[in-house]
């Protein structure tokens, strides 16, 4: 565990974090500090605790909105995957039908060719 000193709302806090997460924790603290400063600029000096609670609520609101957006995107992705699977099935069926039609056509051509060869019989040119 690492230790990081961060400053939020003019106060220093010693925070613990996983090794390698120091820069991330520092950035998070700076974002919170900037948010509190923005609220202070907007609402004036309304008390440290109140500013911190307001910042926490705005962050929670953003998190809730992002969670809802992520849920909608997950639903859209699932629908797209379902549509893609249906398209893949249709493509496979179309390919199978095309292959069967080509096979049938080839068999008919071979049958016609054999009949023509029998009809021509003595000719020196064989068809097919």
MOPAC internal coordinates of N, CA, C and O (Angstrom, degrees):
PM7 1SCF
backbone

  N    0.0000 0     0.00 0     0.00 0    0    0    0
  C    1.4542 1     0.00 0     0.00 0    1    0    0
  C    1.5205 1   109.70 1     0.00 0    2    1    0
  O    1.2310 1   121.88 1   -45.90 1    3    2    1
  N    1.3196 1   114.00 1   134.10 1    3    2    1
  C    1.4622 1   120.52 1   177.87 1    5    3    2
  C    1.5198 1   109.22 1   -99.75 1    6    5    3
  O    1.2310 1   121.39 1   -18.12 1    7    6    5
  N    1.2962 1   114.94 1   161.88 1    7    6    5
  C    1.4618 1   122.45 1   176.86 1    9    7    6
  C    1.5241 1   108.10 1  -120.18 1   10    9    7
  O    1.2310 1   120.86 1   -42.47 1   11   10    9
  N    1.3358 1   115.97 1   137.53 1   11   10    9
  C    1.4622 1   121.55 1  -179.95 1   13   11   10
  C    1.5217 1   107.83 1  -133.36 1   14   13   11
  O    1.2310 1   120.71 1   -42.60 1   15   14   13
  N    1.3162 1   116.25 1   137.40 1   15   14   13
  C    1.4604 1   121.41 1   173.29 1   17   15   14
  C    1.5263 1   107.65 1   -96.78 1   18   17   15
  O    1.2310 1   120.69 1   -55.34 1   19   18   17
  N    1.3334 1   116.28 1   124.66 1   19   18   17
  C    1.4589 1   121.12 1   178.69 1   21   19   18
  C    1.5226 1   108.72 1  -125.20 1   22   21   19
  O    1.2310 1   121.14 1   -24.97 1   23   22   21
  N    1.3219 1   115.42 1   155.03 1   23   22   21
  C    1.4602 1   120.80 1   177.99 1   25   23   22
  C    1.5146 1   108.08 1  -116.77 1   26   25   23
  O    1.2310 1   121.56 1   -57.69 1   27   26   25
  N    1.3266 1   114.62 1   122.31 1   27   26   25
  C    1.4609 1   121.25 1   178.11 1   29   27   26
  C    1.5249 1   107.59 1  -130.31 1   30   29   27
  O    1.2310 1   121.20 1   -55.85 1   31   30   29
  N    1.3185 1   115.30 1   124.15 1   31   30   29
  C    1.4608 1   121.41 1   178.15 1   33   31   30
  C    1.5314 1   111.68 1    56.22 1   34   33   31
  O    1.2310 1   121.28 1  -140.29 1   35   34   33
  N    1.3162 1   115.16 1    39.71 1   35   34   33
  C    1.4564 1   120.46 1   176.72 1   37   35   34
  C    1.5167 1   115.02 1    80.02 1   38   37   35
  O    1.2310 1   119.86 1  -179.39 1   39   38   37
  N    1.2993 1   117.87 1     0.61 1   39   38   37
  C    1.4678 1   121.63 1  -179.81 1   41   39   38
  C    1.5163 1   109.80 1  -113.45 1   42   41   39
  O    1.2310 1   121.68 1   -35.11 1   43   42   41
  N    1.3145 1   114.39 1   144.89 1   43   42   41
  C    1.4649 1   119.12 1   177.50 1   45   43   42
  C    1.5168 1   110.21 1   -95.95 1   46   45   43
  O    1.2310 1   121.94 1   -41.22 1   47   46   45
  N    1.3246 1   113.89 1   138.78 1   47   46   45
  C    1.4610 1   120.46 1   178.35 1   49   47   46
  C    1.5188 1   108.61 1  -130.76 1   50   49   47
  O    1.2310 1   121.22 1   -41.65 1   51   50   49
  N    1.3193 1   115.27 1   138.35 1   51   50   49
  C    1.4581 1   121.24 1   174.60 1   53   51   50
  C    1.5246 1   106.63 1   -96.70 1   54   53   51
  O    1.2310 1   121.00 1   -60.22 1   55   54   53
  N    1.3345 1   115.70 1   119.78 1   55   54   53
  C    1.4586 1   121.35 1  -174.86 1   57   55   54
  C    1.5211 1   110.00 1  -119.59 1   58   57   55
  O    1.2310 1   121.18 1   -33.94 1   59   58   57
  N    1.3073 1   115.35 1   146.06 1   59   58   57
  C    1.4640 1   121.06 1   175.26 1   61   59   58
  C    1.5243 1   108.53 1   -99.55 1   62   61   59
  O    1.2310 1   121.22 1   -33.15 1   63   62   61
  N    1.3163 1   115.27 1   146.85 1   63   62   61
  C    1.4622 1   120.09 1   177.11 1   65   63   62
  C    1.5246 1   108.93 1  -153.77 1   66   65   63
  O    1.2310 1   121.36 1   -12.73 1   67   66   65
  N    1.3235 1   115.01 1   167.27 1   67   66   65
  C    1.4612 1   120.13 1   176.70 1   69   67   66
  C    1.5217 1   109.21 1   -65.31 1   70   69   67
  O    1.2310 1   120.66 1   -30.64 1   71   70   69
  N    1.3146 1   116.35 1   149.36 1   71   70   69
  C    1.4603 1   120.45 1   175.98 1   73   71   70
  C    1.5209 1   109.41 1   -56.92 1   74   73   71
  O    1.2310 1   120.57 1   -44.59 1   75   74   73
  N    1.3198 1   116.51 1   135.41 1   75   74   73
  C    1.4509 1   121.89 1   179.96 1   77   75   74
  C    1.5186 1   113.46 1    90.38 1   78   77   75
  O    1.2310 1   119.52 1   172.41 1   79   78   77
  N    1.3340 1   118.53 1    -7.59 1   79   78   77
  C    1.4618 1   122.18 1  -178.18 1   81   79   78
  C    1.5345 1   112.57 1  -102.63 1   82   81   79
  O    1.2310 1   120.78 1  -171.22 1   83   82   81
  N    1.3150 1   116.12 1     8.78 1   83   82   81
  C    1.4688 1   120.05 1  -175.40 1   85   83   82
  C    1.5383 1   111.90 1   -59.60 1   86   85   83
  O    1.2310 1   120.41 1   131.33 1   87   86   85
  N    1.3213 1   116.81 1   -48.67 1   87   86   85
  C    1.4701 1   120.38 1  -177.86 1   89   87   86
  C    1.5251 1   110.46 1   -63.96 1   90   89   87
  O    1.2310 1   120.43 1   141.27 1   91   90   89
  N    1.3122 1   116.79 1   -38.73 1   91   90   89
  C    1.4598 1   120.83 1   179.55 1   93   91   90
  C    1.5339 1   110.44 1   -64.36 1   94   93   91
  O    1.2310 1   120.32 1   134.23 1   95   94   93
  N    1.3150 1   116.99 1   -45.77 1   95   94   93
  C    1.4651 1   120.83 1   178.64 1   97   95   94
  C    1.5252 1   110.51 1   -62.25 1   98   97   95
  O    1.2310 1   120.42 1   138.09 1   99   98   97
  N    1.3100 1   116.80 1   -41.91 1   99   98   97
  C    1.4626 1   120.97 1   178.42 1  101   99   98
  C    1.5220 1   110.59 1   -61.08 1  102  101   99
  O    1.2310 1   119.85 1   136.55 1  103  102  101
  N    1.3403 1   117.89 1   -43.45 1  103  102  101
  C    1.4615 1   121.96 1   179.04 1  105  103  102
  C    1.5282 1   110.61 1   -64.05 1  106  105  103
  O    1.2310 1   120.06 1   138.33 1  107  106  105
  N    1.3195 1   117.49 1   -41.67 1  107  106  105
  C    1.4698 1   120.30 1   178.18 1  109  107  106
  C    1.5260 1   110.86 1   -61.33 1  110  109  107
  O    1.2310 1   120.67 1   136.99 1  111  110  109
  N    1.3067 1   116.32 1   -43.01 1  111  110  109
  C    1.4677 1   120.38 1   179.09 1  113  111  110
  C    1.5265 1   110.12 1   -63.94 1  114  113  111
  O    1.2310 1   120.23 1   140.85 1  115  114  113
  N    1.3183 1   117.17 1   -39.15 1  115  114  113
  C    1.4671 1   120.24 1   178.75 1  117  115  114
  C    1.5295 1   110.85 1   -66.14 1  118  117  115
  O    1.2310 1   120.40 1   141.28 1  119  118  117
  N    1.3303 1   116.84 1   -38.72 1  119  118  117
  C    1.4676 1   119.99 1   177.49 1  121  119  118
  C    1.5273 1   110.74 1   -62.86 1  122  121  119
  O    1.2310 1   120.55 1   136.21 1  123  122  121
  N    1.3335 1   116.56 1   -43.79 1  123  122  121
  C    1.4626 1   120.63 1   178.09 1  125  123  122
  C    1.5225 1   110.48 1   -63.01 1  126  125  123
  O    1.2310 1   120.68 1   136.96 1  127  126  125
  N    1.3142 1   116.30 1   -43.04 1  127  126  125
  C    1.4638 1   120.57 1   179.69 1  129  127  126
  C    1.5370 1   110.35 1   -61.80 1  130  129  127
  O    1.2310 1   120.35 1   136.46 1  131  130  129
  N    1.3305 1   116.94 1   -43.54 1  131  130  129
  C    1.4742 1   120.63 1   178.14 1  133  131  130
  C    1.5345 1   110.81 1   -62.90 1  134  133  131
  O    1.2310 1   120.42 1   141.18 1  135  134  133
  N    1.3095 1   116.80 1   -38.82 1  135  134  133
  C    1.4616 1   120.28 1   179.65 1  137  135  134
  C    1.5331 1   110.08 1   -65.12 1  138  137  135
  O    1.2310 1   120.65 1   136.24 1  139  138  137
  N    1.3265 1   116.36 1   -43.76 1  139  138  137
  C    1.4770 1   120.09 1   178.46 1  141  139  138
  C    1.5174 1   109.96 1   -62.93 1  142  141  139
  O    1.2310 1   120.04 1   138.31 1  143  142  141
  N    1.3252 1   117.53 1   -41.69 1  143  142  141
  C    1.4698 1   120.82 1   178.68 1  145  143  142
  C    1.5281 1   110.75 1   -63.44 1  146  145  143
  O    1.2310 1   120.47 1   141.46 1  147  146  145
  N    1.3431 1   116.72 1   -38.54 1  147  146  145
  C    1.4603 1   120.07 1   177.30 1  149  147  146
  C    1.5169 1   111.97 1   -63.63 1  150  149  147
  O    1.2310 1   120.74 1   138.45 1  151  150  149
  N    1.3179 1   116.19 1   -41.55 1  151  150  149
  C    1.4656 1   120.00 1   176.94 1  153  151  150
  C    1.5293 1   111.12 1   -66.05 1  154  153  151
  O    1.2310 1   120.72 1   141.17 1  155  154  153
  N    1.3195 1   116.22 1   -38.83 1  155  154  153
  C    1.4729 1   120.23 1   178.23 1  157  155  154
  C    1.5279 1   109.74 1   -62.53 1  158  157  155
  O    1.2310 1   120.44 1   138.60 1  159  158  157
  N    1.3472 1   116.77 1   -41.40 1  159  158  157
  C    1.4631 1   120.24 1   179.43 1  161  159  158
  C    1.5302 1   110.61 1   -66.05 1  162  161  159
  O    1.2310 1   120.50 1   145.96 1  163  162  161
  N    1.3134 1   116.65 1   -34.04 1  163  162  161
  C    1.4595 1   121.53 1  -177.30 1  165  163  162
  C    1.5286 1   112.41 1   -79.10 1  166  165  163
  O    1.2310 1   120.80 1   137.26 1  167  166  165
  N    1.3492 1   116.07 1   -42.74 1  167  166  165
  C    1.4634 1   120.32 1  -173.42 1  169  167  166
  C    1.5236 1   114.33 1  -108.43 1  170  169  167
  O    1.2310 1   119.81 1   170.71 1  171  170  169
  N    1.3064 1   117.96 1    -9.29 1  171  170  169
  C    1.4666 1   121.18 1  -178.57 1  173  171  170
  C    1.5202 1   111.25 1    83.07 1  174  173  171
  O    1.2310 1   120.71 1    12.65 1  175  174  173
  N    1.3085 1   116.25 1  -167.35 1  175  174  173
  C    1.4670 1   122.01 1  -179.66 1  177  175  174
  C    1.5217 1   109.12 1   -79.62 1  178  177  175
  O    1.2310 1   120.84 1   -80.91 1  179  178  177
  N    1.3171 1   115.99 1    99.09 1  179  178  177
  C    1.4667 1   120.40 1  -179.96 1  181  179  178
  C    1.5214 1   111.09 1  -114.56 1  182  181  179
  O    1.2310 1   120.76 1  -169.48 1  183  182  181
  N    1.3043 1   116.15 1    10.52 1  183  182  181
  C    1.4610 1   121.10 1   178.39 1  185  183  182
  C    1.5212 1   111.33 1   106.55 1  186  185  183
  O    1.2310 1   121.68 1   -41.10 1  187  186  185
  N    1.3371 1   114.39 1   138.90 1  187  186  185
  C    1.4575 1   120.55 1  -177.73 1  189  187  186
  C    1.5232 1   112.69 1   -60.24 1  190  189  187
  O    1.2310 1   120.81 1   134.83 1  191  190  189
  N    1.3136 1   116.06 1   -45.17 1  191  190  189
  C    1.4614 1   119.76 1  -177.56 1  193  191  190
  C    1.5198 1   110.45 1   -64.09 1  194  193  191
  O    1.2310 1   120.59 1   136.21 1  195  194  193
  N    1.3057 1   116.47 1   -43.79 1  195  194  193
  C    1.4619 1   120.56 1  -179.27 1  197  195  194
  C    1.5256 1   111.12 1   -63.80 1  198  197  195
  O    1.2310 1   120.34 1   137.46 1  199  198  197
  N    1.3338 1   116.95 1   -42.54 1  199  198  197
  C    1.4671 1   120.54 1   177.55 1  201  199  198
  C    1.5301 1   110.95 1   -61.60 1  202  201  199
  O    1.2310 1   120.98 1   137.60 1  203  202  201
  N    1.3254 1   115.74 1   -42.40 1  203  202  201
  C    1.4672 1   120.08 1  -179.92 1  205  203  202
  C    1.5184 1   110.63 1   -65.20 1  206  205  203
  O    1.2310 1   120.16 1   137.69 1  207  206  205
  N    1.3385 1   117.30 1   -42.31 1  207  206  205
  C    1.4623 1   120.66 1   178.42 1  209  207  206
  C    1.5290 1   110.32 1   -64.86 1  210  209  207
  O    1.2310 1   120.08 1   137.52 1  211  210  209
  N    1.3173 1   117.46 1   -42.48 1  211  210  209
  C    1.4654 1   120.36 1   178.24 1  213  211  210
  C    1.5292 1   110.74 1   -61.57 1  214  213  211
  O    1.2310 1   120.41 1   138.22 1  215  214  213
  N    1.3311 1   116.81 1   -41.78 1  215  214  213
  C    1.4659 1   120.52 1   177.90 1  217  215  214
  C    1.5231 1   110.44 1   -62.64 1  218  217  215
  O    1.2310 1   120.93 1   136.94 1  219  218  217
  N    1.3311 1   115.82 1   -43.06 1  219  218  217
  C    1.4661 1   119.67 1   179.62 1  221  219  218
  C    1.5321 1   110.91 1   -63.65 1  222  221  219
  O    1.2310 1   120.31 1   139.85 1  223  222  221
  N    1.3151 1   117.01 1   -40.15 1  223  222  221
  C    1.4651 1   120.53 1   179.84 1  225  223  222
  C    1.5281 1   110.73 1   -66.80 1  226  225  223
  O    1.2310 1   120.09 1   138.30 1  227  226  225
  N    1.3227 1   117.43 1   -41.70 1  227  226  225
  C    1.4717 1   118.60 1   179.10 1  229  227  226
  C    1.5337 1   110.71 1   -65.63 1  230  229  227
  O    1.2310 1   120.57 1   143.29 1  231  230  229
  N    1.3179 1   116.51 1   -36.71 1  231  230  229
  C    1.4723 1   119.80 1   176.84 1  233  231  230
  C    1.5285 1   110.20 1   -66.55 1  234  233  231
  O    1.2310 1   120.52 1   137.54 1  235  234  233
  N    1.3376 1   116.60 1   -42.46 1  235  234  233
  C    1.4704 1   120.58 1   178.59 1  237  235  234
  C    1.5273 1   110.18 1   -63.15 1  238  237  235
  O    1.2310 1   120.09 1   141.82 1  239  238  237
  N    1.3318 1   117.43 1   -38.18 1  239  238  237
  C    1.4597 1   121.79 1   178.01 1  241  239  238
  C    1.5228 1   110.16 1   -63.58 1  242  241  239
  O    1.2310 1   120.03 1   133.08 1  243  242  241
  N    1.3130 1   117.55 1   -46.92 1  243  242  241
  C    1.4624 1   121.49 1   178.09 1  245  243  242
  C    1.5239 1   110.93 1   -61.37 1  246  245  243
  O    1.2310 1   120.73 1   138.77 1  247  246  245
  N    1.3218 1   116.20 1   -41.23 1  247  246  245
  C    1.4623 1   120.33 1   178.63 1  249  247  246
  C    1.5295 1   110.50 1   -62.37 1  250  249  247
  O    1.2310 1   120.57 1   137.38 1  251  250  249
  N    1.3268 1   116.51 1   -42.62 1  251  250  249
  C    1.4611 1   120.70 1   178.05 1  253  251  250
  C    1.5222 1   111.41 1   -62.10 1  254  253  251
  O    1.2310 1   120.47 1   136.24 1  255  254  253
  N    1.3314 1   116.71 1   -43.76 1  255  254  253
  C    1.4668 1   120.53 1   177.96 1  257  255  254
  C    1.5232 1   110.85 1   -62.62 1  258  257  255
  O    1.2310 1   120.44 1   137.02 1  259  258  257
  N    1.3176 1   116.77 1   -42.98 1  259  258  257
  C    1.4634 1   120.74 1   179.40 1  261  259  258
  C    1.5282 1   111.23 1   -65.98 1  262  261  259
  O    1.2310 1   120.57 1   143.53 1  263  262  261
  N    1.3230 1   116.51 1   -36.47 1  263  262  261
  C    1.4667 1   120.57 1   177.72 1  265  263  262
  C    1.5243 1   109.86 1   -63.99 1  266  265  263
  O    1.2310 1   120.30 1   135.80 1  267  266  265
  N    1.3344 1   117.02 1   -44.20 1  267  266  265
  C    1.4640 1   120.90 1   177.96 1  269  267  266
  C    1.5242 1   110.53 1   -63.68 1  270  269  267
  O    1.2310 1   120.59 1   137.47 1  271  270  269
  N    1.3213 1   116.47 1   -42.53 1  271  270  269
  C    1.4704 1   120.23 1   179.56 1  273  271  270
  C    1.5252 1   110.39 1   -63.34 1  274  273  271
  O    1.2310 1   120.69 1   137.10 1  275  274  273
  N    1.3151 1   116.29 1   -42.90 1  275  274  273
  C    1.4624 1   120.62 1   178.44 1  277  275  274
  C    1.5261 1   110.59 1   -62.30 1  278  277  275
  O    1.2310 1   120.31 1   138.96 1  279  278  277
  N    1.3160 1   117.01 1   -41.04 1  279  278  277
  C    1.4617 1   121.08 1   178.39 1  281  279  278
  C    1.5292 1   110.26 1   -61.93 1  282  281  279
  O    1.2310 1   120.59 1   135.54 1  283  282  281
  N    1.3549 1   116.48 1   -44.46 1  283  282  281
  C    1.4713 1   119.76 1   178.57 1  285  283  282
  C    1.5299 1   110.39 1   -63.23 1  286  285  283
  O    1.2310 1   120.36 1   138.21 1  287  286  285
  N    1.3188 1   116.92 1   -41.79 1  287  286  285
  C    1.4677 1   120.11 1   179.55 1  289  287  286
  C    1.5210 1   111.12 1   -65.47 1  290  289  287
  O    1.2310 1   120.35 1   142.48 1  291  290  289
  N    1.3234 1   116.94 1   -37.52 1  291  290  289
  C    1.4717 1   120.39 1   176.19 1  293  291  290
  C    1.5249 1   110.24 1   -62.51 1  294  293  291
  O    1.2310 1   120.55 1   138.38 1  295  294  293
  N    1.3397 1   116.55 1   -41.62 1  295  294  293
  C    1.4637 1   120.47 1   178.46 1  297  295  294
  C    1.5241 1   110.60 1   -64.58 1  298  297  295
  O    1.2310 1   120.60 1   137.32 1  299  298  297
  N    1.3363 1   116.45 1   -42.68 1  299  298  297
  C    1.4684 1   120.22 1   178.03 1  301  299  298
  C    1.5240 1   110.65 1   -62.74 1  302  301  299
  O    1.2310 1   120.71 1   138.46 1  303  302  301
  N    1.3216 1   116.25 1   -41.54 1  303  302  301
  C    1.4605 1   120.39 1   179.39 1  305  303  302
  C    1.5240 1   110.80 1   -63.70 1  306  305  303
  O    1.2310 1   120.40 1   138.42 1  307  306  305
  N    1.3244 1   116.84 1   -41.58 1  307  306  305
  C    1.4659 1   120.39 1   178.28 1  309  307  306
  C    1.5274 1   110.03 1   -62.87 1  310  309  307
  O    1.2310 1   120.40 1   139.14 1  311  310  309
  N    1.3363 1   116.84 1   -40.86 1  311  310  309
  C    1.4679 1   120.15 1   178.65 1  313  311  310
  C    1.5240 1   110.56 1   -64.91 1  314  313  311
  O    1.2310 1   120.30 1   139.13 1  315  314  313
  N    1.3098 1   117.04 1   -40.87 1  315  314  313
  C    1.4722 1   121.00 1   178.86 1  317  315  314
  C    1.5179 1   110.31 1   -64.66 1  318  317  315
  O    1.2310 1   120.75 1   137.49 1  319  318  317
  N    1.3281 1   116.18 1   -42.51 1  319  318  317
  C    1.4719 1   119.16 1   178.23 1  321  319  318
  C    1.5226 1   110.73 1   -63.24 1  322  321  319
  O    1.2310 1   120.19 1   140.97 1  323  322  321
  N    1.3297 1   117.25 1   -39.03 1  323  322  321
  C    1.4605 1   121.00 1   177.55 1  325  323  322
  C    1.5206 1   111.12 1   -63.82 1  326  325  323
  O    1.2310 1   120.78 1   136.54 1  327  326  325
  N    1.3389 1   116.11 1   -43.46 1  327  326  325
  C    1.4641 1   120.28 1   178.20 1  329  327  326
  C    1.5211 1   110.49 1   -64.63 1  330  329  327
  O    1.2310 1   120.51 1   140.97 1  331  330  329
  N    1.3229 1   116.63 1   -39.03 1  331  330  329
  C    1.4652 1   120.68 1   178.85 1  333  331  330
  C    1.5285 1   110.70 1   -64.53 1  334  333  331
  O    1.2310 1   120.46 1   139.35 1  335  334  333
  N    1.3289 1   116.72 1   -40.65 1  335  334  333
  C    1.4679 1   120.22 1   178.36 1  337  335  334
  C    1.5292 1   110.49 1   -64.03 1  338  337  335
  O    1.2310 1   120.62 1   138.80 1  339  338  337
  N    1.3395 1   116.41 1   -41.20 1  339  338  337
  C    1.4640 1   119.91 1   178.22 1  341  339  338
  C    1.5258 1   110.46 1   -64.62 1  342  341  339
  O    1.2310 1   120.45 1   139.37 1  343  342  341
  N    1.3198 1   116.75 1   -40.63 1  343  342  341
  C    1.4708 1   121.07 1   177.47 1  345  343  342
  C    1.5136 1   110.76 1   -63.73 1  346  345  343
  O    1.2310 1   120.37 1   137.16 1  347  346  345
  N    1.3185 1   116.90 1   -42.84 1  347  346  345
  C    1.4662 1   120.71 1   177.83 1  349  347  346
  C    1.5253 1   110.91 1   -60.18 1  350  349  347
  O    1.2310 1   120.44 1   137.64 1  351  350  349
  N    1.3350 1   116.77 1   -42.36 1  351  350  349
  C    1.4688 1   120.71 1   178.57 1  353  351  350
  C    1.5341 1   110.66 1   -62.85 1  354  353  351
  O    1.2310 1   120.67 1   135.64 1  355  354  353
  N    1.3508 1   116.33 1   -44.36 1  355  354  353
  C    1.4647 1   119.54 1   178.50 1  357  355  354
  C    1.5283 1   110.70 1   -62.13 1  358  357  355
  O    1.2310 1   120.70 1   138.84 1  359  358  357
  N    1.3291 1   116.27 1   -41.16 1  359  358  357
  C    1.4686 1   119.79 1   179.36 1  361  359  358
  C    1.5282 1   111.09 1   -63.18 1  362  361  359
  O    1.2310 1   120.32 1   137.67 1  363  362  361
  N    1.3221 1   116.99 1   -42.33 1  363  362  361
  C    1.4636 1   120.34 1   178.57 1  365  363  362
  C    1.5239 1   110.68 1   -62.99 1  366  365  363
  O    1.2310 1   120.68 1   137.41 1  367  366  365
  N    1.3387 1   116.31 1   -42.59 1  367  366  365
  C    1.4604 1   120.51 1   178.92 1  369  367  366
  C    1.5295 1   110.60 1   -64.68 1  370  369  367
  O    1.2310 1   120.42 1   138.67 1  371  370  369
  N    1.3262 1   116.80 1   -41.33 1  371  370  369
  C    1.4681 1   120.89 1   178.77 1  373  371  370
  C    1.5192 1   110.61 1   -64.03 1  374  373  371
  O    1.2310 1   120.49 1   137.22 1  375  374  373
  N    1.3388 1   116.66 1   -42.78 1  375  374  373
  C    1.4603 1   120.22 1   178.92 1  377  375  374
  C    1.5274 1   110.84 1   -63.56 1  378  377  375
  O    1.2310 1   120.23 1   139.44 1  379  378  377
  N    1.3228 1   117.16 1   -40.56 1  379  378  377
  C    1.4633 1   120.62 1   178.98 1  381  379  378
  C    1.5256 1   110.29 1   -64.97 1  382  381  379
  O    1.2310 1   120.46 1   138.10 1  383  382  381
  N    1.3468 1   116.73 1   -41.90 1  383  382  381
  C    1.4680 1   120.33 1   179.55 1  385  383  382
  C    1.5221 1   110.09 1   -65.74 1  386  385  383
  O    1.2310 1   120.07 1   138.63 1  387  386  385
  N    1.3148 1   117.47 1   -41.37 1  387  386  385
  C    1.4653 1   121.24 1   178.40 1  389  387  386
  C    1.5206 1   110.69 1   -63.59 1  390  389  387
  O    1.2310 1   120.19 1   135.97 1  391  390  389
  N    1.3145 1   117.24 1   -44.03 1  391  390  389
  C    1.4670 1   120.81 1   178.61 1  393  391  390
  C    1.5285 1   110.68 1   -61.40 1  394  393  391
  O    1.2310 1   120.53 1   138.73 1  395  394  393
  N    1.3303 1   116.60 1   -41.27 1  395  394  393
  C    1.4673 1   120.21 1   179.04 1  397  395  394
  C    1.5266 1   110.55 1   -65.79 1  398  397  395
  O    1.2310 1   120.09 1   138.93 1  399  398  397
  N    1.3264 1   117.43 1   -41.07 1  399  398  397
  C    1.4706 1   121.12 1   179.25 1  401  399  398
  C    1.5256 1   110.44 1   -64.51 1  402  401  399
  O    1.2310 1   120.20 1   137.56 1  403  402  401
  N    1.3315 1   117.23 1   -42.44 1  403  402  401
  C    1.4739 1   120.95 1   178.99 1  405  403  402
  C    1.5255 1   110.66 1   -65.42 1  406  405  403
  O    1.2310 1   120.24 1   139.70 1  407  406  405
  N    1.3067 1   117.15 1   -40.30 1  407  406  405
  C    1.4680 1   121.17 1   178.81 1  409  407  406
  C    1.5315 1   109.59 1   -63.61 1  410  409  407
  O    1.2310 1   120.95 1   135.41 1  411  410  409
  N    1.3255 1   115.78 1   -44.59 1  411  410  409
  C    1.4645 1   120.57 1   179.16 1  413  411  410
  C    1.5256 1   110.29 1   -62.57 1  414  413  411
  O    1.2310 1   120.12 1   136.36 1  415  414  413
  N    1.3241 1   117.38 1   -43.64 1  415  414  413
  C    1.4712 1   121.07 1   179.23 1  417  415  414
  C    1.5221 1   110.42 1   -63.30 1  418  417  415
  O    1.2310 1   120.44 1   137.78 1  419  418  417
  N    1.3209 1   116.77 1   -42.22 1  419  418  417
  C    1.4649 1   120.40 1   179.18 1  421  419  418
  C    1.5206 1   110.85 1   -62.91 1  422  421  419
  O    1.2310 1   120.30 1   139.57 1  423  422  421
  N    1.3282 1   117.03 1   -40.43 1  423  422  421
  C    1.4632 1   120.67 1   179.07 1  425  423  422
  C    1.5306 1   110.87 1   -64.89 1  426  425  423
  O    1.2310 1   120.55 1   138.81 1  427  426  425
  N    1.3473 1   116.56 1   -41.19 1  427  426  425
  C    1.4651 1   119.75 1   177.91 1  429  427  426
  C    1.5250 1   111.13 1   -64.46 1  430  429  427
  O    1.2310 1   120.36 1   138.80 1  431  430  429
  N    1.3294 1   116.91 1   -41.20 1  431  430  429
  C    1.4736 1   121.19 1   178.48 1  433  431  430
  C    1.5253 1   109.86 1   -61.96 1  434  433  431
  O    1.2310 1   120.69 1   136.94 1  435  434  433
  N    1.3344 1   116.29 1   -43.06 1  435  434  433
  C    1.4690 1   119.68 1   178.90 1  437  435  434
  C    1.5344 1   110.98 1   -63.52 1  438  437  435
  O    1.2310 1   120.73 1   139.59 1  439  438  437
  N    1.3319 1   116.21 1   -40.41 1  439  438  437
  C    1.4684 1   120.25 1   178.54 1  441  439  438
  C    1.5254 1   110.35 1   -63.02 1  442  441  439
  O    1.2310 1   120.57 1   133.88 1  443  442  441
  N    1.3213 1   116.51 1   -46.12 1  443  442  441
  C    1.4709 1   120.96 1   179.05 1  445  443  442
  C    1.5263 1   110.26 1   -62.63 1  446  445  443
  O    1.2310 1   120.57 1   138.86 1  447  446  445
  N    1.3268 1   116.51 1   -41.14 1  447  446  445
  C    1.4607 1   121.02 1  -179.87 1  449  447  446
  C    1.5262 1   110.38 1   -62.17 1  450  449  447
  O    1.2310 1   120.21 1   136.52 1  451  450  449
  N    1.3424 1   117.21 1   -43.48 1  451  450  449
  C    1.4691 1   120.81 1   178.95 1  453  451  450
  C    1.5324 1   110.47 1   -62.48 1  454  453  451
  O    1.2310 1   120.85 1   137.18 1  455  454  453
  N    1.3322 1   115.98 1   -42.82 1  455  454  453
  C    1.4683 1   119.63 1   179.47 1  457  455  454
  C    1.5263 1   111.21 1   -63.75 1  458  457  455
  O    1.2310 1   120.76 1   138.15 1  459  458  457
  N    1.3215 1   116.16 1   -41.85 1  459  458  457
  C    1.4595 1   120.34 1   178.73 1  461  459  458
  C    1.5248 1   110.73 1   -64.26 1  462  461  459
  O    1.2310 1   120.62 1   138.67 1  463  462  461
  N    1.3200 1   116.42 1   -41.33 1  463  462  461
  C    1.4643 1   120.20 1   178.86 1  465  463  462
  C    1.5274 1   110.61 1   -63.22 1  466  465  463
  O    1.2310 1   120.04 1   141.85 1  467  466  465
  N    1.3210 1   117.54 1   -38.15 1  467  466  465
  C    1.4672 1   120.93 1   177.92 1  469  467  466
  C    1.5227 1   110.38 1   -67.91 1  470  469  467
  O    1.2310 1   121.10 1   139.49 1  471  470  469
  N    1.3518 1   115.50 1   -40.51 1  471  470  469
  C    1.4640 1   120.98 1  -178.84 1  473  471  470
  C    1.5231 1   110.37 1   -65.80 1  474  473  471
  O    1.2310 1   120.95 1   134.25 1  475  474  473
  N    1.3240 1   115.79 1   -45.75 1  475  474  473
  C    1.4561 1   119.95 1  -179.62 1  477  475  474
  C    1.5042 1   109.17 1   -69.31 1  478  477  475
  O    1.2310 1   119.95 1   145.56 1  479  478  477
  N    1.2742 1   117.71 1   -34.44 1  479  478  477
  C    1.4538 1   126.54 1   174.30 1  481  479  478
  C    1.5097 1   115.69 1    49.03 1  482  481  479
  O    1.2310 1   120.28 1    95.37 1  483  482  481
  N    1.3258 1   117.07 1   -84.63 1  483  482  481
  C    1.4496 1   120.98 1  -172.99 1  485  483  482
  C    1.5155 1   114.03 1   -78.30 1  486  485  483
  O    1.2310 1   119.39 1   175.21 1  487  486  485
  N    1.2882 1   118.76 1    -4.79 1  487  486  485
  C    1.4649 1   120.54 1  -177.57 1  489  487  486
  C    1.5104 1   109.68 1   -65.99 1  490  489  487
  O    1.2310 1   121.34 1   -30.20 1  491  490  489
  N    1.3101 1   115.05 1   149.80 1  491  490  489
  C    1.4562 1   119.09 1  -179.47 1  493  491  490
  C    1.5229 1   113.03 1   -82.32 1  494  493  491
  O    1.2310 1   120.20 1   172.57 1  495  494  493
  N    1.3358 1   117.22 1    -7.43 1  495  494  493
  C    1.4609 1   120.56 1  -179.03 1  497  495  494
  C    1.5370 1   108.23 1  -106.71 1  498  497  495
  O    1.2310 1   120.72 1   -60.28 1  499  498  497
  N    1.3245 1   116.23 1   119.72 1  499  498  497
  C    1.4664 1   120.67 1   178.00 1  501  499  498
  C    1.5198 1   108.54 1   -97.55 1  502  501  499
  O    1.2310 1   121.26 1   -38.87 1  503  502  501
  N    1.2959 1   115.19 1   141.13 1  503  502  501
  C    1.4597 1   119.86 1   176.97 1  505  503  502
  C    1.5339 1   109.15 1   -94.30 1  506  505  503
  O    1.2310 1   121.18 1   -36.52 1  507  506  505
  N    1.3095 1   115.34 1   143.48 1  507  506  505
  C    1.4574 1   120.80 1   174.76 1  509  507  506
  C    1.4248 1   114.28 1    86.62 1  510  509  507
  O    1.2310 1   120.10 1   180.00 1  511  510  509

